Amino acid sequence: MVHIVGAGCGTADLITVRGARLLGEADQVIYAGSLVNPELLRYARPGIPCHNSARLTLEEVLALIEQGEEKGWTTVRLHTGDPSLYGAIREQMDVLEKRGIPFDVTPGVSSFCGAAAAIPAEYTLPGVSQSLIITRMAGRTPVPEGEALSALASHGASMALFLSAGMLREVTEELLAGGAYRPDTPAAIVYKASWPEEQVYRCTVAALEETARKHGITRTALILVGDFLGDAYRRSDLYNPAFSHGCREAAGATPCP
């Protein structure tokens, strides 16, 4: 059995209860060592094999899994953040299914959540944005033509950019080319969200490259963009005494029959 587990975005106690339990039950762990906090391995039983997959190919990872299956082992495949985002798990799941190896997926706290908590901020502010775009700048890994950053930037929604901290000149050009963001649109660079060395640098779209250069940020950072980082927004109706919903009547409103 293989459990694909989201490790969370950094600090070891942000793994889910289920994820920690599965680590404690595993006979071997294969973890993405380039980004997964090694402190998480303390949840595993002492002495079990823990393989760092940072320098392994897919084929080598699958070989370790199959060796475990032959021994009747349970394997935890530990991915950073939430496995569904930039986790390269589809190719693993497809091979496991073809080879008849049972697996499941345990979600994790993604770094876009950790970054919002670090600021702190809310992506979906009434009157500002009710959508969050999670994307990346095209680099060595291309993006589909219809998902060019300039096209997505045309919506003006809240945005979280993964894997783009080393290309901020191009990022800025694409964001402004979309037409919805201004040079003074609020932005933030969140370095290693939730890790002990976490840093938050607030700036504007126009100042992203300069801010990153000043602080030596080239990787392991999320870029957040949008007016949700500003101060203007409308109060939510959810807890507004003048607003009725299924759990509460508005003050002075006529009860439903």
SULJOUR-V645764 format. One record per residue. N is the residue number from 1. NEAR is the number of other ideal C-beta (glycine too) atoms within 8 Angstrom. D_LAST is the distance of its C-alpha to the last C-alpha in Angstrom with 1 decimal. Layout:
N;NEAR;D_LAST + N;NEAR;D_LAST
//
This chain:
1;8;53.2 + 2;13;52.5 + 3;14;49.6 + 4;13;49.1 + 5;16;47.7 + 6;17;46.5 + 7;15;48.5 + 8;15;46.3 + 9;15;47.6 + 10;12;50.3 + 11;11;50.2 + 12;10;50.5 + 13;4;47.5 + 14;11;45.1 + 15;15;45.6 + 16;11;42.7 + 17;5;42.9 + 18;7;43.3 + 19;14;46.0 + 20;10;47.9 + 21;8;47.8 + 22;12;49.1 + 23;16;51.9 + 24;9;52.8 + 25;6;53.1 + 26;15;55.0 + 27;8;58.6 + 28;14;59.2 + 29;14;57.4 + 30;14;57.9 + 31;15;56.6 + 32;11;56.6 + 33;9;59.0 + 34;5;59.1 + 35;7;55.6 + 36;12;54.4 + 37;9;55.1 + 38;6;57.8 + 39;7;56.3 + 40;13;53.8 + 41;10;56.6 + 42;6;56.7 + 43;9;53.7 + 44;12;56.0 + 45;6;58.4 + 46;4;61.8 + 47;3;64.4 + 48;10;62.4 + 49;5;63.3 + 50;10;61.4 + 51;10;62.2 + 52;8;61.8 + 53;11;60.8 + 54;7;61.6 + 55;4;64.9 + 56;11;64.1 + 57;5;63.4 + 58;10;60.7 + 59;6;63.4 + 60;9;64.5 + 61;13;61.0 + 62;11;60.5 + 63;8;63.9 + 64;13;62.9 + 65;14;59.7 + 66;10;61.8 + 67;8;64.3 + 68;12;61.6 + 69;10;60.2 + 70;6;63.8 + 71;7;63.8 + 72;4;60.4 + 73;9;59.0 + 74;11;55.5 + 75;16;55.6 + 76;15;53.2 + 77;14;53.4 + 78;12;52.3 + 79;15;51.2 + 80;11;50.4 + 81;16;46.9 + 82;11;44.6 + 83;13;46.6 + 84;7;44.6 + 85;10;45.8 + 86;7;49.5 + 87;11;50.2 + 88;7;52.3 + 89;12;50.7 + 90;6;50.2 + 91;8;54.0 + 92;13;54.1 + 93;11;51.3 + 94;8;52.8 + 95;10;56.1 + 96;13;54.7 + 97;9;52.8 + 98;6;56.0 + 99;7;58.0 + 100;5;55.6 + 101;11;54.9 + 102;7;51.4 + 103;11;49.5 + 104;8;46.1 + 105;11;44.7 + 106;12;43.3 + 107;8;41.7 + 108;18;42.9 + 109;13;42.2 + 110;11;43.5 + 111;14;45.6 + 112;12;43.2 + 113;9;40.8 + 114;16;43.8 + 115;15;44.9 + 116;12;41.5 + 117;9;41.6 + 118;11;45.2 + 119;12;44.5 + 120;6;41.6 + 121;9;39.3 + 122;7;36.1 + 123;11;36.6 + 124;10;33.1 + 125;11;32.7 + 126;10;30.1 + 127;6;32.0 + 128;12;35.1 + 129;13;34.8 + 130;5;32.2 + 131;8;34.9 + 132;11;37.8 + 133;10;41.0 + 134;8;43.1 + 135;11;46.6 + 136;11;50.3 + 137;12;53.3 + 138;8;55.5 + 139;9;58.7 + 140;2;60.7 + 141;7;57.6 + 142;4;56.5 + 143;11;52.9 + 144;5;51.9 + 145;5;52.8 + 146;5;49.2 + 147;9;48.4 + 148;10;51.1 + 149;15;50.1 + 150;10;50.5 + 151;9;48.1 + 152;12;45.4 + 153;17;46.1 + 154;9;45.2 + 155;9;41.5 + 156;10;41.8 + 157;10;39.4 + 158;14;39.9 + 159;14;42.8 + 160;14;44.5 + 161;14;48.1 + 162;12;49.7 + 163;9;53.4 + 164;12;54.4 + 165;14;55.8 + 166;7;59.3 + 167;9;58.7 + 168;12;57.2 + 169;7;59.4 + 170;8;58.2 + 171;15;54.6 + 172;12;54.7 + 173;8;56.3 + 174;13;53.6 + 175;14;50.7 + 176;13;52.1 + 177;8;53.0 + 178;15;49.3 + 179;7;48.8 + 180;7;45.5 + 181;12;46.9 + 182;6;49.3 + 183;7;52.4 + 184;7;50.6 + 185;12;47.4 + 186;12;46.8 + 187;15;48.0 + 188;14;48.9 + 189;17;51.3 + 190;17;50.2 + 191;13;53.1 + 192;11;52.6 + 193;14;49.0 + 194;14;48.6 + 195;9;52.3 + 196;4;54.4 + 197;6;56.1 + 198;12;52.9 + 199;8;53.3 + 200;10;51.0 + 201;12;52.6 + 202;8;50.5 + 203;10;51.9 + 204;10;51.3 + 205;14;51.6 + 206;8;55.0 + 207;9;56.2 + 208;15;55.2 + 209;10;58.7 + 210;8;60.4 + 211;12;58.0 + 212;15;58.6 + 213;7;62.3 + 214;6;62.5 + 215;10;60.9 + 216;6;62.5 + 217;11;59.3 + 218;6;60.1 + 219;6;57.9 + 220;6;55.2 + 221;11;52.9 + 222;13;49.6 + 223;15;49.4 + 224;17;46.0 + 225;14;45.5 + 226;16;42.9 + 227;11;41.3 + 228;14;39.0 + 229;12;42.1 + 230;8;42.1 + 231;3;40.4 + 232;6;38.1 + 233;10;34.5 + 234;7;30.9 + 235;6;28.7 + 236;7;26.2 + 237;7;22.5 + 238;6;21.9 + 239;4;22.5 + 240;8;22.1 + 241;6;20.1 + 242;5;19.0 + 243;8;17.5 + 244;6;14.1 + 245;7;14.1 + 246;2;12.9 + 247;3;14.4 + 248;5;13.9 + 249;7;12.1 + 250;9;14.7 + 251;6;16.4 + 252;3;15.1 + 253;7;12.1 + 254;3;8.8 + 255;5;6.4 + 256;4;3.8 + 257;2;0.0
//
